[in-house]
Amino acid sequence: MAALRRTPPRATVHHPLFARCYARLGPLADERAGLGELRGELLAGLSGRVVEIGAGSGLNFPHYPDTVSEVVAIEPERHLRQLAAQAGLRAGVPVDVVPGVAEALPVKSEAFDAAVACLVLCSVRDVRRALAELLRVLRPGGELRFLEHGRAEGRVLATTQRVLDRTVWPLVFGGCHTGREVRSEIVAAGFEPISHRRLRVPDRGPTLPTSPCVRGAARRP
């Protein structure tokens, strides 16, 4: 019996309507939902070369500390990548914006001191493959920082997430899934957990399907 072959990931994604909405609403969420502050906390203390997957329009770029020598930012969506390239020119650290997908990173193995996944693992097509790629490109001892949507702890909201993820939510929101168990996937991929913290975003107001989040760090052995 012939061995099954996994289909190579497509090199781009195409969500033109979502990309334009995200470009407009992302800065508002940073300001009003506290995401800007969380981005700063996520990136604090990083140094050396950093690879960021799913960089979007570059909202993380202003928060990188000056101890970072270079950011290689991977973004598959053309419109968002163009905005990220503009944001990279204004960043306080060198930023190189590159087309590509998380499941097939166009960079060398063991080339980075740290990796960043910020609100992106919810939307990649193959989480395990993306995490395997991050493991590949990090140097031994390299750190993965992540801030992601997560499965709710309450039964009602978790059920809502599951229904939405199987129906309309990914179609409307650029492939996003609200209730993935990102932290357990990171451990299963071979990363050593360092720390994590469960969050509610925003911390006030009505609870949304995307409100349960987790911020943390893990290390390549």
N, C-alpha and C positions, 0 to 999 in steps of 0.2 A: 504494500500500500504506500503510495507516495506521501511524503511528508507535507503537511499543510504549510503554506507560506503566508506570512503576514503581509498585508497590503502596505506598501510604503506610504507614509503620510504625505498628503498634499503640501506643497511648499507655501501656500497662501491660504487665507480665509477671506471671504467676501461677505461682509455685513454692512453695506453702505448706509442704510438708514440708521441702524443701531450705532454705527461708528460716529455719525454726525450728532446723534442725540447724546451719546456718551461724552463727546468733546465739549458739548455745551453744559451738561449736567454735572460732569465730574468735578469741576472747580467749585460748584455750589455745594456738592456733597462734602468736599474737603473742608469748606468753611462752616457749613451749618450742621453737618452730622458729625463733625469731629475727626473726619478721616485725615485731614492734613496733619493734625497732631499725632495720630497713630502712625502715619508714614514716617514722621520724624523719629518716633520711638523705635520703629522697626529697623531703621537704618543706622541708628546711633552706634558708634564704636566700630563700624566697618573700616577696613583698611586694605590696601593693595588693589589687585584687579578684581572686578566684580562683573558677573554676568547677570542680567535681569531679563527674565522671560515675560513676554506679554506686556511690554512697556507702555502700551496704549498711547496716549498723547503726551507722555513724559511728565506726569504729575509727581513722580517720585524724584525727579532730577534735582529740584532745589533743596532736597532734604539730605543729599549725600554729604557726609563730612569731608573736610579737606584732606583727611588721611587716606582717602580713596585715590589711587593713582590713575584709574581708568574704569569707565563703565562701558561694557558692550551690551547694548540694549537690543533685544530681539523682539520684533513686532511684525506679525504676518499680514495685518490689514493695511492696505495702501494708504487710505486717508489718515488713519491714526499714525502711521509711520511718518508721513510727511509732517504732521504736527509735532511728533516727537523729535524729528530732526531739527525743527525750528527751536523747540524747547532746549535741545542739547546745546545749541549755540549760546544760550543764555545761562547755562548751568555753571556752577562754581568749580566743577571738576570736568576733566575731559570725558566726553560722551561720544560713542560711535554707535549710531543707529543702523541696524542690519536687518534685512528681510529674512524671515525664517519662522519655523514652527518649533514649539517646545519638544515635540517628539523626535526631531531630527536637527539638533542644534548645529549650525554651520561654523563650529569652532573646534579647536584641538582639545584632545583629552588632557586632563590634569593641568589646565592652563589658568585656573582662577583660584583666588584665595577665598572667595565668597560667592554665593548665588542668592538671588532675591526672587521670590514668587509672591506677588501682591495682587490679590483679587484676580487671579488668572487660572489657577488649577480648577476652578469651578467650570471653566469653559473649554479646556483642552479636550480633544477627542479621546485621548488615551492617557489617563493619569499615570498609570504604571510605566508606560514608555517614556513619558516626560520626566518622571522622577529618575528613571534609569539613566537618562541623558544628563540630568543634573549631577548625578553621582559620577558619571564618566568625566565630566569637564572640571570637576572640583579636584584640587590637590588633596592628598591624604591629610586629614585634619581640617580641611576647608569647611566652612559653615554655611548652611542654608538658613536664610531668614524667610519666614512666611507669615502672611496675613491673608486669611481666606474665610469665605463663608463656610459654615459648618452645620451639621445636623443638630436640630433643636433637641433639648433634653426633655421637654414636655411632649406628651403623646399627641395632643391635638395639633400643635404646630408642626411636629415631625411628620404627621400624616398629611398635613396640608402641603408641606415641602415635597413629599414623595409623589403626591398627585400632580402637583404643578410640574415637577421635573420630568414626569412621564408624558406630559401633554403640551401645554402652551408656552411654558416659561422659556425653555431653550429657543423656541422659534422666535419669540418676541425680543429676547434679550441676548442675542448674539451667541447662543450656545451655552449660556450660563445655567448651572444647576445649583440649586440653593442648599441642598442637603447632603453633599458628599462628605464622607468621613476622611478628610484630608490628613489629619494627624496620624491615623492608623495606617493610611497608605504610605506615608513618609517612613514610618518605622518598618513596614513590610518591605519597602524598597531597599533597605539595608542601612539607612541612616541611624545614627545613635542620637536619641532625644537629649536635648540639653534643658530646655524649659518650654513651658507654654502657659498661656492665659486665655481663658474664655472671656469673650466680650459681647456686649450688646451694642449694635450700631444702628441708629443713634442711641445714646444711653437714656434719652428721654423721649416721650411721645409714644405713638402707637407702634406696636411690634409688627415688623414686616417679615415676610418669608426669608429675606436676606439678613435680618438683624442678628441672628446668632453667628458669631465669628470666633476665630481662634488666631491668636498671634503667638509665634514661638520661634524656636531655633533648634536646629539639629546639626550633627556633624558627620562628615564622611569619615569612617574609621581609617 
